[in-house]
């Protein structure tokens, strides 16, 4: 193998390693931010609240798309002498594709039920009934594999260009 081919191969491996490390870093940061947001709500103030209404709104984007179900729970709570209302179950509410899952959530917060909500002290109009999952932190190891694997690939590609064996192979006569 000639010197130019070896150099090109090393650069290609180093570039691939860099791309893997960057992609892993981006996904690691996304998961870390999701975990931080889930942890933040655990520091919010827990206050009693009363469910005013609980319903399921079904929607279909187009005639051929699946039906999605959104659970809308309206509840009221008191904060420093003021009565406030909210409709957030979690920080970011999503739709449910399974109607039975949506019905279970609606039943969990039935009309007239007394429960607790978590109020953001910095913005008391923002309250939630449930914390987000901490699963992002439990999954963060996977993109970290790409970070460390990419860095290792870069290191190996750079190191291979500077080892005595690589120099000897480059200097060996071709047959």
C-alpha positions in Angstrom: 0.0 0.0 0.0 1.5 3.4 -0.9 1.9 6.3 1.5 -0.9 8.3 0.0 -3.4 5.5 0.4 -2.4 5.0 4.0 -2.7 8.7 4.7 -6.1 8.9 3.0 -7.3 5.8 5.0 -6.1 7.3 8.3 -7.8 10.6 7.5 -11.0 8.8 6.6 -11.0 6.8 9.8 -10.3 9.9 11.8 -13.1 11.7 10.1 -15.5 8.9 10.7 -14.5 8.8 14.4 -15.0 12.5 14.6 -18.5 12.2 13.1 -19.4 9.4 15.5 -18.1 11.3 18.5 -20.0 14.5 17.5 -23.2 12.6 16.9 -22.9 10.8 20.2 -22.2 14.1 22.0 -25.3 15.7 20.5 -27.5 12.8 21.6 -25.9 12.7 25.0 -26.7 16.4 25.5 -30.3 15.9 24.4 -30.8 13.1 26.9 -29.0 15.1 29.6 -31.3 18.1 29.0 -34.4 15.8 29.1 -33.2 14.4 32.4 -32.6 17.9 33.8 -36.1 19.0 32.8 -37.6 15.9 34.5 -35.6 16.6 37.7 -36.5 20.3 37.7 -40.2 19.6 38.3 -39.3 17.4 41.3 -38.3 20.6 43.1 -41.5 22.4 42.4 -44.0 23.0 45.2 -46.6 20.3 45.7 -50.1 21.7 46.4 -53.6 20.1 46.6 -55.8 20.5 43.6 -59.3 19.5 42.5 -60.1 18.1 39.1 -62.8 20.2 37.4 -63.2 18.1 34.2 -61.6 15.2 32.5 -62.2 14.2 28.9 -60.7 12.6 25.9 -60.4 14.4 22.6 -59.8 12.1 19.6 -58.3 13.5 16.5 -57.2 12.2 13.1 -54.8 14.3 10.9 -56.2 12.8 7.7 -58.6 10.1 6.6 -55.8 7.6 6.3 -53.9 8.4 9.4 -54.5 6.6 12.7 -56.7 8.1 15.4 -54.8 9.8 18.3 -56.4 10.5 21.7 -55.5 13.5 23.8 -56.5 13.5 27.5 -57.6 16.9 28.7 -57.7 17.3 32.5 -58.7 20.7 33.9 -57.9 21.3 37.6 -57.7 24.2 40.0 -55.3 24.9 42.8 -54.5 27.7 45.2 -51.2 29.6 45.1 -50.6 32.4 47.6 -54.3 33.2 48.0 -55.1 33.1 44.3 -57.1 30.3 42.6 -55.4 29.2 39.4 -56.3 26.5 36.8 -54.2 24.3 34.5 -54.7 21.6 31.9 -51.2 20.1 32.0 -50.8 16.5 33.0 -47.0 16.5 32.3 -44.7 19.2 31.3 -45.1 18.2 27.6 -48.4 16.4 27.0 -48.5 14.0 24.2 -51.2 12.0 22.4 -52.0 8.4 23.0 -52.5 6.0 20.1 -54.3 3.4 22.4 -57.7 4.5 23.5 -57.6 2.2 26.6 -54.4 4.0 27.8 -56.1 7.4 27.3 -59.3 6.1 29.2 -57.1 4.8 32.1 -55.4 8.3 32.4 -58.8 10.0 32.3 -60.1 7.7 35.0 -57.0 8.4 37.1 -58.0 12.1 37.2 -61.8 11.8 37.3 -64.0 14.9 37.7 -64.3 16.0 41.4 -61.2 14.1 42.5 -58.8 15.7 45.0 -55.2 15.1 44.1 -51.9 17.1 44.1 -50.2 19.1 41.5 -46.7 20.5 41.2 -46.5 24.3 40.8 -43.5 26.0 39.3 -42.6 28.7 41.9 -41.0 30.9 39.2 -44.3 30.8 37.2 -47.2 29.7 39.4 -49.5 29.6 36.4 -47.5 26.5 35.2 -48.6 23.4 37.1 -48.4 19.7 36.3 -50.0 16.6 37.7 -47.2 14.1 37.0 -43.4 14.3 36.7 -41.7 13.3 33.5 -39.7 10.1 33.5 -36.1 9.9 34.4 -35.4 7.3 31.7 -33.2 9.7 29.7 -30.5 9.4 32.4 -30.8 5.6 32.4 -30.3 5.6 28.6 -27.4 8.1 28.4 -24.8 5.3 28.3 -25.8 4.4 24.7 -24.8 7.6 22.9 -21.7 7.8 25.2 -20.6 4.5 23.5 -20.5 6.5 20.2 -18.6 9.3 21.8 -15.9 7.1 23.3 -15.9 4.7 20.3 -15.5 7.7 17.9 -12.7 9.1 19.9 -11.0 5.8 20.1 -11.3 5.4 16.3 -9.7 8.9 15.8 -6.9 8.0 18.2 -6.2 4.7 16.5 -6.1 6.4 13.1 -3.8 9.1 14.2 -1.6 6.8 16.2 -1.3 4.3 13.3 0.3 7.1 11.1 3.0 7.7 13.7 4.0 4.2 14.9 7.3 2.6 13.8 5.5 -0.3 12.3 3.5 2.0 10.1 6.7 3.7 9.0 8.4 0.4 8.3 5.4 -0.7 6.3 5.5 2.5 4.3 9.3 2.1 3.7 9.0 -1.6 2.7 9.7 -2.3 -1.0 6.7 -3.2 -3.2 6.8 -6.5 -5.1 
